[in-house]
Amino acid sequence: MSLPLERDQIQHVTEELELIIAAHLAWFKQFNRTLVCGGTVNRTDLAEDAHLRSPFGQWYHSREPHPLADTPDFHDLGVTQQAMHAAARLALLEVMDQRRPDPTLYDECIDLALRLNTTLRRIQLETIGELLTTDSLTGCATRRGMLLRLREEQERAARIQRPCCLCLMDFDRFKRVNDELGHPAGDAVLRQGIRFVTGSLRKYDSIYRYGGEEFLICLPGNPMQDAALVVERIREGLERLPIRLDNGDTCHVTASFGLAEMDQRRPVEEAIACADMALIRAKESGRNRIELWRGD
């Protein structure tokens, strides 16, 4: 699952899911006690729109579109929960008639309630996984899972017979920024600089924090020369970008870039190494430039 959300939004969704899971389990406990032990039936559960009145239903139907609406399991949540309340209503009506619920109906209620909990937990774990794979400062992906995604892009490139390029980007003289302006200024450079870079990419491009001030950009579908034009626009825009510091001042930074094309017959790591060698060449040639690796 890949959520198009900022890290703080993903954190909020994760906490929200924990509350919803707790509310569902509380409902399930009370419902099961009523079926097994008897007692007062919750009148809300007898309504034909009970699925809308429950805490889960209020959460699920409260916002359109919900941040999770495009995830594979989200639609199934609503279908399962509505079916669960329909079965629960029939079971509770039997209890009110002082009859034991039909075993098949009872099993259906329990199975649906457990399925809903399982799906909620799966979505929660996948959302937590998004936190683990998102850099807290820049919002871009981390190296966790990076190679897997790059191999998927390599396989896709081979399947559709289109090239795919990798670019390593490194902010120039970043240590000097930290030493002279302080680490908050360095954080501002990374945060605002990568926000600009990300905004300059296509929706199917991807960017990863490779380490420190170094980032890896994946440009699927672009031959080397076209990818170089994309990266050159990023380089020029970054050079002109005013970085706003906490004290109200601004500063300007540049970055160097090493570009290499993935060979569909060789490991992804080799393409990264080639991009790294091109980056070193860009640094040695004066910084604030792009170098292309052509296998020489």
C-alpha positions in Angstrom: 0.0 0.0 0.0 1.3 3.4 -0.9 -0.6 6.4 0.6 -0.3 9.8 -1.0 -0.3 11.5 2.4 2.2 13.4 4.5 3.8 11.6 7.4 1.7 13.4 10.0 -1.5 12.5 8.1 -0.4 8.8 8.1 0.3 9.0 11.8 -3.2 10.4 12.4 -4.8 7.6 10.3 -2.8 5.0 12.3 -4.1 6.4 15.6 -7.6 6.7 14.2 -7.6 3.1 13.2 -6.6 2.0 16.7 -9.6 3.8 18.2 -11.9 2.3 15.6 -10.6 -1.2 16.3 -11.2 -0.7 20.0 -14.7 0.6 19.3 -15.5 -2.4 17.1 -14.2 -4.9 19.7 -16.2 -3.2 22.4 -19.4 -3.5 20.2 -18.5 -7.2 19.4 -18.0 -8.0 23.1 -21.4 -6.5 24.1 -23.2 -8.1 21.2 -21.8 -11.6 21.9 -22.7 -11.2 25.7 -26.3 -10.4 24.7 -26.5 -13.5 22.5 -24.9 -15.8 25.0 -26.0 -14.4 28.4 -29.1 -12.5 27.5 -29.9 -9.1 28.9 -31.0 -5.8 27.4 -30.7 -5.6 23.6 -29.2 -2.4 22.3 -32.0 -0.8 20.3 -29.5 0.9 17.9 -28.5 -2.6 16.7 -32.1 -3.3 15.7 -32.3 -0.4 13.3 -32.1 -1.2 9.6 -29.4 1.5 9.3 -27.5 0.2 12.4 -24.3 0.0 10.3 -24.5 3.8 9.9 -25.1 4.5 13.6 -22.3 2.5 15.1 -19.0 4.2 15.9 -17.4 2.3 13.0 -20.2 3.4 10.6 -19.9 7.0 11.7 -16.1 6.9 11.1 -16.4 5.0 7.8 -19.1 7.3 6.3 -18.1 10.6 7.9 -15.7 11.9 5.2 -15.7 11.8 1.5 -13.3 10.8 0.1 -11.7 9.1 3.1 -7.8 9.1 3.1 -7.9 5.3 2.8 -10.7 5.2 0.2 -8.3 4.0 -2.6 -6.7 1.2 -0.7 -7.8 -2.3 -1.7 -9.4 -3.3 1.6 -11.3 -0.1 2.3 -14.4 -1.0 0.2 -14.5 -4.5 1.7 -14.6 -2.9 5.2 -18.0 -1.3 4.4 -19.4 -4.4 2.8 -18.4 -6.6 5.7 -19.6 -4.3 8.3 -23.0 -3.8 6.7 -23.5 -7.6 6.3 -22.4 -8.0 10.0 -25.0 -5.6 11.3 -27.7 -7.2 9.1 -27.0 -10.6 10.5 -26.7 -9.2 14.0 -30.1 -7.6 13.7 -31.7 -10.9 12.8 -29.9 -12.7 15.7 -31.0 -10.0 18.2 -34.6 -10.2 17.0 -34.6 -13.9 17.9 -33.2 -13.1 21.3 -36.0 -10.6 21.8 -38.5 -13.3 21.0 -36.8 -15.3 23.7 -35.4 -17.8 21.3 -31.8 -19.0 20.9 -30.2 -17.6 17.7 -30.0 -20.1 14.9 -26.4 -21.6 15.0 -25.8 -20.8 11.3 -26.8 -17.2 11.9 -24.7 -17.0 15.0 -21.7 -18.3 13.1 -22.3 -15.8 10.4 -22.3 -12.9 12.9 -19.1 -14.1 14.5 -17.3 -14.7 11.2 -18.2 -11.3 9.9 -17.2 -9.5 13.1 -13.8 -11.4 13.1 -13.3 -10.7 9.4 -13.9 -6.9 10.0 -11.4 -6.9 12.8 -8.8 -8.8 10.7 -9.2 -6.4 7.8 -8.9 -3.4 10.1 -5.7 -4.8 11.6 -4.3 -5.5 8.2 -4.9 -1.9 7.1 -3.4 -0.6 10.3 -0.2 -2.7 9.9 0.1 -1.6 6.3 -0.4 2.1 7.4 2.3 1.6 10.1 4.5 0.2 7.3 4.1 3.5 5.5 5.5 5.3 8.5 8.5 3.0 8.5 9.2 3.6 4.9 8.7 7.4 4.9 11.5 9.7 6.0 10.2 11.9 8.8 12.1 15.1 7.6 11.6 15.1 3.9 8.5 12.9 3.4 10.1 10.9 0.7 10.6 7.1 0.9 13.5 5.6 2.8 15.9 2.8 1.7 13.6 0.3 3.5 12.0 -1.6 0.6 13.8 0.6 -2.0 15.5 -2.2 -3.8 12.3 -4.2 -4.0 10.5 -1.3 -5.7 13.4 -0.6 -8.0 13.5 -4.3 -9.1 9.8 -4.0 -9.8 10.5 -1.0 -12.0 13.3 -2.9 -13.7 10.9 -5.8 -14.5 8.3 -3.4 -15.7 10.8 -1.7 -18.0 11.8 -5.1 -19.5 8.2 -6.1 -19.9 7.1 -2.9 -21.8 10.5 -2.5 -23.5 11.1 1.0 -22.2 14.2 2.3 -20.5 14.4 3.3 -16.8 17.1 5.7 -15.4 18.4 6.1 -11.8 19.8 9.4 -10.6 21.8 10.0 -7.4 21.5 13.6 -6.1 23.7 15.1 -3.4 23.4 18.6 -1.9 26.6 20.5 -2.4 28.7 21.5 0.6 25.9 20.4 2.9 28.3 20.1 5.9 29.2 23.8 5.5 25.5 24.7 5.8 25.3 22.7 9.1 28.5 24.1 10.4 27.9 27.8 9.5 24.2 28.1 9.8 23.3 25.3 12.2 21.5 22.0 11.9 18.0 23.6 11.7 19.2 25.3 8.6 20.4 22.0 7.2 17.0 20.5 8.0 15.3 23.4 6.1 17.5 22.8 3.1 16.6 19.1 3.0 12.9 19.6 3.7 12.3 22.5 1.3 14.8 21.3 -1.4 13.2 17.8 -1.6 9.7 19.3 -1.6 10.7 21.2 -4.7 12.3 18.1 -6.3 9.3 16.0 -5.5 7.0 18.6 -7.0 9.0 18.6 -10.2 8.7 14.8 -10.7 5.9 12.9 -12.5 3.4 10.9 -10.4 5.0 7.6 -11.5 8.6 8.8 -10.7 9.9 8.0 -7.2 12.5 9.4 -4.8 14.3 7.9 -1.8 16.4 9.3 0.9 19.6 7.3 0.2 21.6 8.6 3.1 22.2 11.9 4.8 21.9 14.6 2.1 21.9 12.1 -0.7 18.8 11.0 -2.6 18.0 8.5 -5.3 15.5 9.3 -8.0 13.9 6.7 -10.3 12.7 7.9 -13.7 10.9 5.1 -15.5 10.2 5.3 -19.2 12.9 7.8 -19.9 16.0 7.2 -22.1 19.2 8.8 -20.8 18.9 12.1 -22.7 15.3 12.6 -21.8 16.0 11.8 -18.1 18.9 14.3 -18.3 16.5 17.1 -19.4 14.3 16.3 -16.4 17.2 16.4 -14.0 18.6 19.6 -15.5 15.3 21.3 -14.9 15.5 20.2 -11.3 19.1 21.4 -11.0 18.3 24.8 -12.4 15.2 25.2 -10.2 17.0 24.1 -7.1 19.8 26.6 -7.7 17.2 29.5 -7.8 15.1 28.2 -4.9 15.2 30.5 -1.8 15.4 28.3 1.3 13.6 30.1 4.2 15.3 29.7 7.5 13.7 29.8 11.0 15.3 33.2 11.7 13.6 34.8 8.6 16.8 34.7 6.5 17.1 32.9 3.2 19.9 30.9 1.7 20.5 29.2 -1.7 22.0 25.8 -2.3 23.0 23.7 -5.2 23.1 19.9 -5.9 25.1 17.6 -8.0 23.6 14.7 -10.0 24.8 11.3 -11.3 22.6 9.6 -13.9 22.7 6.0 -15.1 20.3 3.8 -17.1 19.3 0.5 -15.6 20.5 -2.5 -17.6 17.6 -5.0 -17.6 20.1 -7.9 -17.6 22.1 -6.8 -14.6 21.3 -6.2 -10.9 19.7 -2.9 -9.8 22.6 -2.4 -7.4 25.0 -2.1 -10.4 22.9 0.7 -11.8 23.0 2.5 -8.5 26.8 2.0 -8.4 27.1 3.5 -11.9 25.0 6.5 -10.9 27.2 6.9 -7.8 30.3 7.0 -10.0 28.7 9.6 -12.2 27.9 11.6 -9.1 31.5 11.5 -7.9 32.5 12.7 -11.3 30.0 15.6 -11.1 31.5 16.6 -7.7 35.0 16.4 -8.9 34.1 18.6 -12.0 33.0 21.5 -9.9 29.6 20.6 -8.4 26.1 21.9 -9.4 26.1 19.8 -12.5 24.9 16.5 -14.0 27.2 13.7 -15.2 25.9 10.8 -17.3 27.3 7.3 -16.9 27.8 5.7 -20.2 29.8 2.6 -19.2 33.1 4.3 -19.8 
